[in-house]
Each structure stands twice: as C-alpha cells, then as structure tokens.
C-alpha cells in the first residue's frame, strides 16, 4: 500500500468500489473540441454550446479530453447496442494477411484462439452487417459463425 501512496482507508474504499462496480461499455470520443468543431464546420463556441445542451439532456457525458455517448443517445440514434461474437476460420497460409485487415476494423476485441477456429471477434451488434461484409470479402476466410448475446447473466 505504501508504494501506491494510499492510506489504508483509501485503499479499503478503492477495494470496496471495485467490488461493488460492474464493467460497462462506453463509447468515447477522444478528440479536441477544436478538431471536432473543424470537422463539423462550426465554431468551437457553437460546438461548446451544443455539447452543453446534449449533456444537460443526458445524451453525453464530458470531461477533460473526452466525450462519452450515453445509452440514451444510442437509443435516439437507433443503434442496437449489445455484443456479438464472430468465430472465424482462416486458411493457414493467409492468416497474417487476414489478421492485419481485421485489426483495422471497428471492433471491440479480437482473440486469437486454439481449436477449430482461428479468431473470435467481439463487436457491437450495430456494426455486425458491416463487419461480416468486410470479413466475408477477405481472401483466406474459410468460414464465419456469429453468436449474438441475448443477456449477460
């Protein structure tokens, strides 16, 4: 504990917070407001005003250097939140190429595994069609099997 600089009570509190916590998925934008305003073709002040309103309405959370999109915003955008797992079989001689391309896709995680499949891709349900289309077009992909998460127990 001494190495962390925490008092015993702070450590106990932190441990309790961790025990009582649950992992959540967060969509975070890590761009400066100047860059975002420029991309949208508006002034930084106008962007700041819009962000303030979106925050007050509960669509975003903001902090120094980040903007989080809330579940409420995803619902309004019509995004289906939830996880999918895509199991991928790849021709052995084409694995490196397929790995390199898949790593550039907008997905949560890629697991290289042993057994009858080569990869498990964890992604958001809202991007499933786009991800499957990309993967299917890759030379070397032999087969994909998709599993949609119904509920986390």
CNS distance restraints for C-alpha pairs under 8 A (distance, minus, plus):
assign (resid   1 and name CA) (resid   5 and name CA) 6.73 0.50 0.50
assign (resid   1 and name CA) (resid   6 and name CA) 6.21 0.50 0.50
assign (resid   1 and name CA) (resid   7 and name CA) 7.38 0.50 0.50
assign (resid   1 and name CA) (resid   8 and name CA) 7.24 0.50 0.50
assign (resid   1 and name CA) (resid  11 and name CA) 7.35 0.50 0.50
assign (resid   2 and name CA) (resid   6 and name CA) 6.57 0.50 0.50
assign (resid   2 and name CA) (resid   7 and name CA) 7.66 0.50 0.50
assign (resid   6 and name CA) (resid  10 and name CA) 5.67 0.50 0.50
assign (resid   6 and name CA) (resid  11 and name CA) 5.86 0.50 0.50
assign (resid   7 and name CA) (resid  11 and name CA) 6.15 0.50 0.50
assign (resid   8 and name CA) (resid  12 and name CA) 6.13 0.50 0.50
assign (resid   9 and name CA) (resid  13 and name CA) 6.10 0.50 0.50
assign (resid  10 and name CA) (resid  14 and name CA) 6.03 0.50 0.50
assign (resid  11 and name CA) (resid  15 and name CA) 6.06 0.50 0.50
assign (resid  12 and name CA) (resid  16 and name CA) 6.13 0.50 0.50
assign (resid  13 and name CA) (resid  17 and name CA) 6.10 0.50 0.50
assign (resid  14 and name CA) (resid  18 and name CA) 6.18 0.50 0.50
assign (resid  15 and name CA) (resid  19 and name CA) 6.17 0.50 0.50
assign (resid  16 and name CA) (resid  20 and name CA) 6.12 0.50 0.50
assign (resid  17 and name CA) (resid  21 and name CA) 5.93 0.50 0.50
assign (resid  18 and name CA) (resid  22 and name CA) 7.99 0.50 0.50
assign (resid  26 and name CA) (resid  68 and name CA) 6.57 0.50 0.50
assign (resid  26 and name CA) (resid  69 and name CA) 7.08 0.50 0.50
assign (resid  26 and name CA) (resid  70 and name CA) 7.55 0.50 0.50
assign (resid  27 and name CA) (resid  68 and name CA) 5.61 0.50 0.50
assign (resid  27 and name CA) (resid  69 and name CA) 5.42 0.50 0.50
assign (resid  27 and name CA) (resid  70 and name CA) 7.57 0.50 0.50
assign (resid  28 and name CA) (resid  66 and name CA) 6.48 0.50 0.50
assign (resid  28 and name CA) (resid  67 and name CA) 5.59 0.50 0.50
assign (resid  28 and name CA) (resid  68 and name CA) 4.40 0.50 0.50
assign (resid  28 and name CA) (resid  69 and name CA) 6.36 0.50 0.50
assign (resid  29 and name CA) (resid  66 and name CA) 5.64 0.50 0.50
assign (resid  29 and name CA) (resid  67 and name CA) 5.08 0.50 0.50
assign (resid  29 and name CA) (resid  68 and name CA) 6.31 0.50 0.50
assign (resid  29 and name CA) (resid  69 and name CA) 8.00 0.50 0.50
assign (resid  30 and name CA) (resid  65 and name CA) 6.14 0.50 0.50
assign (resid  30 and name CA) (resid  66 and name CA) 4.86 0.50 0.50
assign (resid  30 and name CA) (resid  67 and name CA) 6.73 0.50 0.50
assign (resid  31 and name CA) (resid  35 and name CA) 6.43 0.50 0.50
assign (resid  31 and name CA) (resid  36 and name CA) 6.47 0.50 0.50
assign (resid  31 and name CA) (resid  65 and name CA) 6.94 0.50 0.50
assign (resid  31 and name CA) (resid  66 and name CA) 6.90 0.50 0.50
assign (resid  32 and name CA) (resid  36 and name CA) 6.29 0.50 0.50
assign (resid  32 and name CA) (resid  65 and name CA) 6.53 0.50 0.50
assign (resid  32 and name CA) (resid  66 and name CA) 7.96 0.50 0.50
assign (resid  33 and name CA) (resid  37 and name CA) 5.89 0.50 0.50
assign (resid  33 and name CA) (resid  44 and name CA) 6.43 0.50 0.50
assign (resid  33 and name CA) (resid  47 and name CA) 7.36 0.50 0.50
assign (resid  33 and name CA) (resid  48 and name CA) 7.66 0.50 0.50
assign (resid  34 and name CA) (resid  38 and name CA) 6.13 0.50 0.50
assign (resid  34 and name CA) (resid  44 and name CA) 5.71 0.50 0.50
assign (resid  35 and name CA) (resid  39 and name CA) 6.21 0.50 0.50
assign (resid  36 and name CA) (resid  40 and name CA) 6.25 0.50 0.50
assign (resid  37 and name CA) (resid  41 and name CA) 6.00 0.50 0.50
assign (resid  37 and name CA) (resid  42 and name CA) 5.18 0.50 0.50
assign (resid  37 and name CA) (resid  43 and name CA) 5.76 0.50 0.50
assign (resid  37 and name CA) (resid  44 and name CA) 5.32 0.50 0.50
assign (resid  37 and name CA) (resid  47 and name CA) 5.89 0.50 0.50
assign (resid  38 and name CA) (resid  42 and name CA) 6.24 0.50 0.50
assign (resid  38 and name CA) (resid  43 and name CA) 7.22 0.50 0.50
assign (resid  38 and name CA) (resid  44 and name CA) 7.82 0.50 0.50
assign (resid  42 and name CA) (resid  46 and name CA) 6.36 0.50 0.50
assign (resid  42 and name CA) (resid  47 and name CA) 6.70 0.50 0.50
assign (resid  43 and name CA) (resid  47 and name CA) 6.30 0.50 0.50
assign (resid  44 and name CA) (resid  48 and name CA) 6.10 0.50 0.50
assign (resid  45 and name CA) (resid  49 and name CA) 6.29 0.50 0.50
assign (resid  46 and name CA) (resid  50 and name CA) 6.31 0.50 0.50
assign (resid  47 and name CA) (resid  51 and name CA) 6.08 0.50 0.50
assign (resid  48 and name CA) (resid  52 and name CA) 6.13 0.50 0.50
assign (resid  49 and name CA) (resid  53 and name CA) 6.44 0.50 0.50
assign (resid  50 and name CA) (resid  54 and name CA) 6.20 0.50 0.50
assign (resid  51 and name CA) (resid  55 and name CA) 5.99 0.50 0.50
assign (resid  51 and name CA) (resid  60 and name CA) 7.74 0.50 0.50
assign (resid  52 and name CA) (resid  56 and name CA) 6.20 0.50 0.50
assign (resid  53 and name CA) (resid  57 and name CA) 6.17 0.50 0.50
assign (resid  54 and name CA) (resid  58 and name CA) 6.29 0.50 0.50
assign (resid  54 and name CA) (resid  59 and name CA) 5.28 0.50 0.50
assign (resid  54 and name CA) (resid  60 and name CA) 5.94 0.50 0.50
assign (resid  55 and name CA) (resid  59 and name CA) 5.74 0.50 0.50
assign (resid  55 and name CA) (resid  60 and name CA) 4.87 0.50 0.50
assign (resid  55 and name CA) (resid  61 and name CA) 5.84 0.50 0.50
assign (resid  55 and name CA) (resid  62 and name CA) 7.34 0.50 0.50
assign (resid  58 and name CA) (resid  70 and name CA) 7.14 0.50 0.50
assign (resid  58 and name CA) (resid  72 and name CA) 6.96 0.50 0.50
assign (resid  58 and name CA) (resid  73 and name CA) 7.77 0.50 0.50
assign (resid  59 and name CA) (resid  69 and name CA) 6.23 0.50 0.50
assign (resid  59 and name CA) (resid  70 and name CA) 5.31 0.50 0.50
assign (resid  59 and name CA) (resid  71 and name CA) 7.56 0.50 0.50
assign (resid  59 and name CA) (resid  72 and name CA) 5.70 0.50 0.50
assign (resid  59 and name CA) (resid  73 and name CA) 4.66 0.50 0.50
assign (resid  60 and name CA) (resid  67 and name CA) 6.59 0.50 0.50
assign (resid  60 and name CA) (resid  68 and name CA) 5.39 0.50 0.50
assign (resid  60 and name CA) (resid  69 and name CA) 4.63 0.50 0.50
assign (resid  60 and name CA) (resid  70 and name CA) 5.32 0.50 0.50
assign (resid  60 and name CA) (resid  73 and name CA) 7.18 0.50 0.50
assign (resid  61 and name CA) (resid  67 and name CA) 5.82 0.50 0.50
assign (resid  61 and name CA) (resid  68 and name CA) 4.97 0.50 0.50
assign (resid  61 and name CA) (resid  69 and name CA) 6.62 0.50 0.50
assign (resid  61 and name CA) (resid  70 and name CA) 7.09 0.50 0.50
assign (resid  62 and name CA) (resid  66 and name CA) 5.87 0.50 0.50
assign (resid  62 and name CA) (resid  67 and name CA) 4.53 0.50 0.50
assign (resid  62 and name CA) (resid  68 and name CA) 6.16 0.50 0.50
assign (resid  63 and name CA) (resid  67 and name CA) 6.58 0.50 0.50
assign (resid  69 and name CA) (resid  73 and name CA) 6.25 0.50 0.50
assign (resid  69 and name CA) (resid  74 and name CA) 7.26 0.50 0.50
assign (resid  70 and name CA) (resid  74 and name CA) 6.52 0.50 0.50
assign (resid  71 and name CA) (resid  75 and name CA) 6.18 0.50 0.50
assign (resid  72 and name CA) (resid  76 and name CA) 6.44 0.50 0.50
assign (resid  73 and name CA) (resid  77 and name CA) 6.15 0.50 0.50
assign (resid  74 and name CA) (resid  78 and name CA) 6.21 0.50 0.50
assign (resid  74 and name CA) (resid  79 and name CA) 5.22 0.50 0.50
assign (resid  74 and name CA) (resid  80 and name CA) 7.52 0.50 0.50
assign (resid  74 and name CA) (resid  81 and name CA) 7.43 0.50 0.50
assign (resid  75 and name CA) (resid  79 and name CA) 5.98 0.50 0.50
assign (resid  75 and name CA) (resid  80 and name CA) 7.47 0.50 0.50
assign (resid  79 and name CA) (resid 126 and name CA) 5.62 0.50 0.50
assign (resid  80 and name CA) (resid 125 and name CA) 6.04 0.50 0.50
assign (resid  80 and name CA) (resid 126 and name CA) 4.95 0.50 0.50
assign (resid  81 and name CA) (resid 124 and name CA) 6.38 0.50 0.50
assign (resid  81 and name CA) (resid 125 and name CA) 5.92 0.50 0.50
assign (resid  81 and name CA) (resid 126 and name CA) 6.20 0.50 0.50
assign (resid  82 and name CA) (resid 124 and name CA) 5.66 0.50 0.50
assign (resid  82 and name CA) (resid 125 and name CA) 5.33 0.50 0.50
assign (resid  82 and name CA) (resid 126 and name CA) 7.69 0.50 0.50
assign (resid  82 and name CA) (resid 148 and name CA) 7.99 0.50 0.50
assign (resid  82 and name CA) (resid 149 and name CA) 6.81 0.50 0.50
assign (resid  83 and name CA) (resid 122 and name CA) 6.84 0.50 0.50
assign (resid  83 and name CA) (resid 123 and name CA) 5.80 0.50 0.50
assign (resid  83 and name CA) (resid 124 and name CA) 4.87 0.50 0.50
assign (resid  83 and name CA) (resid 125 and name CA) 5.50 0.50 0.50
assign (resid  83 and name CA) (resid 148 and name CA) 6.30 0.50 0.50
assign (resid  83 and name CA) (resid 149 and name CA) 5.46 0.50 0.50
assign (resid  84 and name CA) (resid 122 and name CA) 5.87 0.50 0.50
assign (resid  84 and name CA) (resid 123 and name CA) 5.42 0.50 0.50
assign (resid  84 and name CA) (resid 124 and name CA) 6.01 0.50 0.50
assign (resid  84 and name CA) (resid 125 and name CA) 5.67 0.50 0.50
assign (resid  84 and name CA) (resid 128 and name CA) 7.49 0.50 0.50
assign (resid  84 and name CA) (resid 146 and name CA) 6.96 0.50 0.50
assign (resid  84 and name CA) (resid 147 and name CA) 5.61 0.50 0.50
assign (resid  84 and name CA) (resid 148 and name CA) 4.37 0.50 0.50
assign (resid  84 and name CA) (resid 149 and name CA) 5.71 0.50 0.50
assign (resid  85 and name CA) (resid 120 and name CA) 6.38 0.50 0.50
assign (resid  85 and name CA) (resid 121 and name CA) 5.46 0.50 0.50
assign (resid  85 and name CA) (resid 122 and name CA) 4.72 0.50 0.50
assign (resid  85 and name CA) (resid 123 and name CA) 6.46 0.50 0.50
assign (resid  85 and name CA) (resid 146 and name CA) 5.79 0.50 0.50
assign (resid  85 and name CA) (resid 147 and name CA) 5.13 0.50 0.50
assign (resid  85 and name CA) (resid 148 and name CA) 6.42 0.50 0.50
assign (resid  85 and name CA) (resid 149 and name CA) 7.76 0.50 0.50
assign (resid  86 and name CA) (resid 119 and name CA) 7.98 0.50 0.50
assign (resid  86 and name CA) (resid 120 and name CA) 5.62 0.50 0.50
assign (resid  86 and name CA) (resid 121 and name CA) 4.99 0.50 0.50
assign (resid  86 and name CA) (resid 122 and name CA) 6.64 0.50 0.50
assign (resid  86 and name CA) (resid 123 and name CA) 7.98 0.50 0.50
assign (resid  86 and name CA) (resid 144 and name CA) 6.43 0.50 0.50
assign (resid  86 and name CA) (resid 145 and name CA) 5.63 0.50 0.50
assign (resid  86 and name CA) (resid 146 and name CA) 4.40 0.50 0.50
assign (resid  86 and name CA) (resid 147 and name CA) 6.29 0.50 0.50
assign (resid  87 and name CA) (resid 117 and name CA) 6.49 0.50 0.50
assign (resid  87 and name CA) (resid 118 and name CA) 7.59 0.50 0.50
assign (resid  87 and name CA) (resid 119 and name CA) 5.85 0.50 0.50
assign (resid  87 and name CA) (resid 120 and name CA) 4.66 0.50 0.50
assign (resid  87 and name CA) (resid 121 and name CA) 6.46 0.50 0.50
assign (resid  87 and name CA) (resid 144 and name CA) 5.44 0.50 0.50
assign (resid  87 and name CA) (resid 145 and name CA) 5.06 0.50 0.50
assign (resid  87 and name CA) (resid 146 and name CA) 6.27 0.50 0.50
assign (resid  88 and name CA) (resid 117 and name CA) 5.79 0.50 0.50
assign (resid  88 and name CA) (resid 118 and name CA) 5.87 0.50 0.50
assign (resid  88 and name CA) (resid 119 and name CA) 5.12 0.50 0.50
assign (resid  88 and name CA) (resid 120 and name CA) 6.33 0.50 0.50
assign (resid  88 and name CA) (resid 121 and name CA) 7.76 0.50 0.50
assign (resid  88 and name CA) (resid 141 and name CA) 7.12 0.50 0.50
assign (resid  88 and name CA) (resid 142 and name CA) 7.61 0.50 0.50
assign (resid  88 and name CA) (resid 143 and name CA) 5.86 0.50 0.50
assign (resid  88 and name CA) (resid 144 and name CA) 4.59 0.50 0.50
assign (resid  88 and name CA) (resid 145 and name CA) 6.71 0.50 0.50
assign (resid  89 and name CA) (resid 116 and name CA) 7.49 0.50 0.50
assign (resid  89 and name CA) (resid 117 and name CA) 4.78 0.50 0.50
assign (resid  89 and name CA) (resid 118 and name CA) 5.26 0.50 0.50
assign (resid  89 and name CA) (resid 119 and name CA) 6.92 0.50 0.50
assign (resid  89 and name CA) (resid 141 and name CA) 6.08 0.50 0.50
assign (resid  89 and name CA) (resid 142 and name CA) 5.38 0.50 0.50
assign (resid  89 and name CA) (resid 143 and name CA) 5.12 0.50 0.50
assign (resid  89 and name CA) (resid 144 and name CA) 6.40 0.50 0.50
assign (resid  90 and name CA) (resid  94 and name CA) 6.92 0.50 0.50
assign (resid  90 and name CA) (resid  95 and name CA) 6.03 0.50 0.50
assign (resid  90 and name CA) (resid  98 and name CA) 7.66 0.50 0.50
assign (resid  90 and name CA) (resid 117 and name CA) 7.62 0.50 0.50
assign (resid  90 and name CA) (resid 118 and name CA) 6.33 0.50 0.50
assign (resid  90 and name CA) (resid 140 and name CA) 5.55 0.50 0.50
assign (resid  90 and name CA) (resid 141 and name CA) 4.53 0.50 0.50
assign (resid  90 and name CA) (resid 142 and name CA) 5.26 0.50 0.50
assign (resid  90 and name CA) (resid 143 and name CA) 7.20 0.50 0.50
assign (resid  91 and name CA) (resid  95 and name CA) 6.38 0.50 0.50
assign (resid  91 and name CA) (resid 140 and name CA) 5.09 0.50 0.50
assign (resid  91 and name CA) (resid 141 and name CA) 6.35 0.50 0.50
assign (resid  91 and name CA) (resid 142 and name CA) 6.33 0.50 0.50
assign (resid  93 and name CA) (resid 140 and name CA) 7.92 0.50 0.50
assign (resid  94 and name CA) (resid  98 and name CA) 6.29 0.50 0.50
assign (resid  94 and name CA) (resid 139 and name CA) 7.54 0.50 0.50
assign (resid  94 and name CA) (resid 140 and name CA) 5.26 0.50 0.50
assign (resid  95 and name CA) (resid  99 and name CA) 5.94 0.50 0.50
assign (resid  95 and name CA) (resid 140 and name CA) 7.19 0.50 0.50
assign (resid  96 and name CA) (resid 100 and name CA) 6.18 0.50 0.50
assign (resid  97 and name CA) (resid 101 and name CA) 6.41 0.50 0.50
assign (resid  98 and name CA) (resid 102 and name CA) 6.08 0.50 0.50
assign (resid  98 and name CA) (resid 138 and name CA) 6.78 0.50 0.50
assign (resid  98 and name CA) (resid 139 and name CA) 7.55 0.50 0.50
assign (resid  98 and name CA) (resid 140 and name CA) 6.85 0.50 0.50
assign (resid  98 and name CA) (resid 141 and name CA) 7.38 0.50 0.50
assign (resid  99 and name CA) (resid 103 and name CA) 6.05 0.50 0.50
assign (resid 100 and name CA) (resid 104 and name CA) 6.95 0.50 0.50
assign (resid 101 and name CA) (resid 105 and name CA) 7.11 0.50 0.50
assign (resid 102 and name CA) (resid 135 and name CA) 7.33 0.50 0.50
assign (resid 103 and name CA) (resid 110 and name CA) 7.49 0.50 0.50
assign (resid 105 and name CA) (resid 131 and name CA) 7.33 0.50 0.50
assign (resid 106 and name CA) (resid 123 and name CA) 7.95 0.50 0.50
assign (resid 106 and name CA) (resid 131 and name CA) 7.90 0.50 0.50
assign (resid 107 and name CA) (resid 121 and name CA) 7.41 0.50 0.50
assign (resid 107 and name CA) (resid 122 and name CA) 6.55 0.50 0.50
assign (resid 107 and name CA) (resid 123 and name CA) 4.79 0.50 0.50
assign (resid 107 and name CA) (resid 124 and name CA) 7.05 0.50 0.50
assign (resid 108 and name CA) (resid 121 and name CA) 7.71 0.50 0.50
assign (resid 108 and name CA) (resid 122 and name CA) 5.53 0.50 0.50
assign (resid 108 and name CA) (resid 123 and name CA) 5.06 0.50 0.50
assign (resid 108 and name CA) (resid 124 and name CA) 7.27 0.50 0.50
assign (resid 109 and name CA) (resid 121 and name CA) 5.98 0.50 0.50
assign (resid 109 and name CA) (resid 122 and name CA) 5.09 0.50 0.50
assign (resid 109 and name CA) (resid 123 and name CA) 6.93 0.50 0.50
assign (resid 110 and name CA) (resid 119 and name CA) 6.73 0.50 0.50
assign (resid 110 and name CA) (resid 120 and name CA) 5.84 0.50 0.50
assign (resid 110 and name CA) (resid 121 and name CA) 4.61 0.50 0.50
assign (resid 110 and name CA) (resid 122 and name CA) 6.23 0.50 0.50
assign (resid 111 and name CA) (resid 119 and name CA) 5.47 0.50 0.50
assign (resid 111 and name CA) (resid 120 and name CA) 4.98 0.50 0.50
assign (resid 111 and name CA) (resid 121 and name CA) 6.30 0.50 0.50
assign (resid 112 and name CA) (resid 118 and name CA) 5.85 0.50 0.50
assign (resid 112 and name CA) (resid 119 and name CA) 4.63 0.50 0.50
assign (resid 112 and name CA) (resid 120 and name CA) 6.56 0.50 0.50
assign (resid 113 and name CA) (resid 117 and name CA) 7.00 0.50 0.50
assign (resid 113 and name CA) (resid 118 and name CA) 5.51 0.50 0.50
assign (resid 113 and name CA) (resid 119 and name CA) 5.74 0.50 0.50
assign (resid 113 and name CA) (resid 120 and name CA) 7.17 0.50 0.50
assign (resid 114 and name CA) (resid 118 and name CA) 6.49 0.50 0.50
assign (resid 123 and name CA) (resid 127 and name CA) 7.19 0.50 0.50
assign (resid 123 and name CA) (resid 128 and name CA) 7.15 0.50 0.50
assign (resid 124 and name CA) (resid 128 and name CA) 6.63 0.50 0.50
assign (resid 125 and name CA) (resid 148 and name CA) 7.49 0.50 0.50
assign (resid 127 and name CA) (resid 131 and name CA) 6.11 0.50 0.50
assign (resid 128 and name CA) (resid 132 and name CA) 6.03 0.50 0.50
assign (resid 129 and name CA) (resid 133 and name CA) 6.09 0.50 0.50
assign (resid 130 and name CA) (resid 134 and name CA) 6.24 0.50 0.50
assign (resid 131 and name CA) (resid 135 and name CA) 6.13 0.50 0.50
assign (resid 132 and name CA) (resid 136 and name CA) 5.88 0.50 0.50
assign (resid 133 and name CA) (resid 137 and name CA) 6.31 0.50 0.50
assign (resid 134 and name CA) (resid 138 and name CA) 6.77 0.50 0.50
assign (resid 135 and name CA) (resid 141 and name CA) 7.13 0.50 0.50
assign (resid 136 and name CA) (resid 141 and name CA) 6.74 0.50 0.50
assign (resid 136 and name CA) (resid 144 and name CA) 7.98 0.50 0.50
